[in-house]
Amino acid sequence: MFNVVLVDDEAKARKSLSLILASYPDVRIVAEAANGQEALDMVAVHKPDIIFLDVKMPGMSGFDVLDKLYENGNKSVKVVFLTAYDEFAIKAIKYAAFDYLLKPVDITELDSMLQRLKNDTKEIAPNAQTLMQSLNENNKFRVKTTQGYEYINYSDIVYIEGQGNYSSIIISGSVRHTISKTLKEISTLLPSSFFRIHRKYIANASFAASFRRSDFSVTLVKENETFVLPVSVRMYRKLRPGNK
């Protein structure tokens, strides 16, 4: 019997996966968590065999949760990352030999993954340090220019603005790059520190200084520059503290 904790900030995603897992007699969901801190608390209390862990969550990402688990000595729990198609994340996850499932979860893939865990046939044990190193090393965004390509550190990007079939990557008030990708296409390439705040904007949480309910906006601060962007009502409710 596998005791399982589900971790996803989206209630619908947790519900969908829990309904699928209910058909497996040797799987028991012992707890659910909607954010990273809840996940750590549930693991400490229930000591599960498996954690299904969403990669992209507001605040503490799935990778951050894994880092904390290993810091706390929880190295025996099996971690299965859940992610929408994210080439950046999947490459790192594969490289470190962790299991992962694409969202929405495919039953065939879930069957295969559970069978691997039952048989414990992996030749290489998952390695959190390798995962973190891979994430840190693959932290550049490629931008096509008239001369070829330019590589931008994800950590330098303040926000991205969608403009139909094009998007602008803002590095500072005077530095921006326009690329021929929609905001939706770009969102699949970004690491978990970025979050969609509006139909036109994706922001880097590393620069978030405050959310304002009075006018539904977020303030981003980078060095001596301040950027104020609108936040949709739906996203504000999702991101605000106490509503994880």
C-alpha positions in Angstrom: 0.0 0.0 0.0 1.3 3.4 -1.0 0.4 6.4 1.2 0.2 9.5 -0.9 0.2 13.2 -0.4 -1.1 15.4 -3.3 0.4 18.9 -3.7 -1.1 21.3 -6.2 -2.3 24.9 -5.7 -5.2 24.2 -8.0 -8.1 22.5 -6.3 -9.5 21.1 -9.6 -6.2 19.5 -10.4 -6.0 17.8 -7.0 -9.6 16.6 -7.3 -9.0 15.2 -10.8 -5.9 13.3 -9.7 -7.6 12.0 -6.5 -10.5 10.6 -8.6 -8.1 8.8 -10.8 -6.0 7.4 -7.9 -9.2 6.2 -6.2 -9.4 3.4 -8.7 -6.0 2.0 -7.5 -6.6 -0.3 -4.5 -3.0 -0.1 -3.4 -2.9 3.7 -3.3 -4.3 5.7 -0.4 -4.4 9.5 -0.3 -3.6 10.5 3.2 -3.5 14.3 2.7 -3.6 17.1 0.2 -1.8 20.4 0.2 -2.4 23.6 -1.7 1.1 25.2 -1.2 4.6 24.4 -0.3 4.4 25.0 3.4 1.3 22.8 3.7 3.1 20.1 1.8 6.0 20.2 4.2 3.6 20.0 7.2 1.6 17.1 5.7 4.8 15.2 5.0 6.0 15.7 8.5 2.6 14.4 9.9 1.8 11.6 7.6 5.2 10.4 6.4 3.9 9.3 2.9 5.5 6.9 0.5 4.9 9.1 -2.5 4.3 12.9 -3.0 2.7 14.0 -6.2 4.2 17.5 -6.3 3.2 20.4 -8.6 6.2 22.2 -10.1 4.7 25.7 -10.5 3.0 27.1 -7.4 2.9 30.7 -6.1 5.5 31.3 -3.5 7.4 28.0 -2.8 7.7 26.0 -6.0 7.8 22.2 -6.2 11.6 22.4 -6.5 11.8 24.5 -3.4 9.6 22.0 -1.5 12.0 19.2 -2.6 15.0 21.2 -1.4 13.3 21.7 2.0 12.4 18.0 2.3 16.0 16.9 1.7 17.2 19.6 4.1 14.8 18.1 6.7 16.2 14.6 6.1 13.1 13.3 4.2 15.1 11.4 1.5 13.2 8.2 1.4 9.9 9.6 0.2 9.4 9.1 -3.6 8.7 12.4 -5.4 6.6 12.5 -8.6 6.6 16.0 -10.2 3.4 17.2 -11.8 3.8 19.8 -14.6 2.2 21.2 -17.7 4.5 20.9 -20.7 7.6 22.7 -19.5 10.7 21.8 -21.5 13.0 23.5 -19.0 11.6 21.7 -16.0 11.2 18.3 -17.6 14.8 18.3 -18.8 16.1 19.0 -15.3 13.7 16.4 -13.8 14.8 13.7 -16.2 18.4 14.5 -15.8 18.1 14.0 -12.0 16.2 10.7 -12.5 13.0 11.8 -10.8 9.6 10.6 -12.0 7.2 13.1 -13.5 3.7 13.3 -15.0 2.4 15.8 -17.5 -0.8 17.6 -16.6 -3.6 16.7 -17.2 -2.5 13.2 -16.0 -2.7 10.4 -18.5 -3.9 7.1 -17.0 -1.5 5.1 -19.1 1.5 7.2 -17.9 0.3 7.0 -14.3 0.0 3.2 -14.6 3.6 3.0 -15.9 4.9 5.3 -13.2 3.2 3.4 -10.4 4.5 0.1 -11.8 8.1 1.5 -11.7 7.7 2.5 -8.1 6.3 -0.9 -7.2 9.1 -2.8 -8.8 11.7 -0.2 -7.8 13.6 -1.0 -11.0 15.4 2.4 -11.3 19.1 2.0 -12.0 19.8 5.5 -10.9 18.4 6.9 -7.6 16.9 10.4 -7.8 19.4 13.1 -6.9 18.1 16.4 -5.6 21.5 18.1 -5.8 21.8 17.1 -9.5 18.3 18.5 -10.1 19.1 21.8 -8.4 22.4 22.1 -10.4 20.5 21.4 -13.6 17.9 24.0 -12.9 20.6 26.6 -12.1 22.6 25.8 -15.2 19.6 25.9 -17.6 18.6 29.4 -16.6 18.8 31.3 -19.9 16.2 32.4 -22.3 17.1 32.4 -26.0 16.1 35.5 -28.0 16.4 35.6 -31.8 18.0 38.8 -33.1 18.9 40.1 -36.5 22.5 39.0 -35.9 21.6 35.5 -34.5 20.7 34.8 -30.9 21.1 36.4 -27.5 20.8 34.6 -24.2 19.1 36.3 -21.3 19.3 35.1 -17.7 15.8 34.3 -16.4 16.8 36.0 -13.2 17.2 39.3 -15.2 13.7 39.4 -16.6 11.3 41.6 -14.6 8.2 40.8 -16.5 6.9 39.8 -19.9 4.1 41.6 -21.8 1.9 39.9 -24.3 1.1 41.7 -27.6 -1.0 39.3 -29.6 1.4 37.0 -31.5 4.4 38.8 -30.1 5.7 39.4 -26.6 8.1 41.9 -25.0 10.6 40.7 -22.4 11.4 43.6 -20.1 14.8 43.6 -18.5 14.7 47.2 -17.3 12.9 50.5 -18.2 15.2 50.9 -21.2 16.0 47.4 -22.2 13.3 45.1 -23.7 13.3 42.4 -26.3 10.4 41.6 -28.6 10.0 38.0 -29.8 7.5 36.2 -32.0 5.9 34.1 -29.4 2.6 34.4 -27.6 2.5 34.8 -23.8 1.0 31.3 -23.6 3.9 29.8 -25.6 6.4 31.6 -23.4 4.7 30.5 -20.2 5.6 26.8 -20.9 9.3 27.7 -21.1 9.7 29.7 -17.9 10.9 28.4 -14.5 8.6 28.4 -11.5 9.5 31.9 -10.3 7.3 33.4 -13.0 3.5 33.6 -12.6 0.7 34.9 -14.8 -0.9 37.9 -13.2 -3.0 39.1 -16.1 -4.0 38.1 -19.6 -1.3 40.4 -20.9 1.4 40.0 -18.2 3.7 37.4 -16.6 5.8 38.6 -13.7 9.0 37.4 -12.1 8.1 36.8 -8.4 11.7 37.5 -7.4 11.0 41.2 -8.0 7.5 41.4 -6.4 7.4 44.0 -3.7 3.7 44.3 -3.0 0.2 43.6 -4.1 -2.5 46.3 -3.9 -6.1 45.4 -3.5 -7.3 49.0 -4.0 -6.5 49.0 -7.7 -5.5 45.3 -8.2 -1.9 45.8 -9.1 1.5 44.4 -8.3 4.7 46.4 -7.8 7.9 45.0 -9.0 11.2 46.5 -7.9 14.6 45.9 -9.6 17.6 47.8 -8.3 16.4 51.5 -8.5 13.5 50.9 -10.9 9.8 50.3 -10.0 7.2 48.8 -12.3 3.5 48.7 -11.5 1.4 46.1 -13.4 -2.3 45.3 -13.3 -3.4 42.0 -11.7 -6.7 40.4 -12.8 -9.2 39.9 -10.0 -9.1 36.1 -10.5 -5.3 36.0 -10.2 -5.2 38.3 -7.2 -7.6 36.1 -5.3 -5.4 33.1 -6.2 -2.1 34.7 -5.2 -3.1 36.7 -2.1 -1.8 35.4 1.3 -4.3 33.1 3.1 -5.9 31.9 -0.1 -3.3 29.3 -1.3 
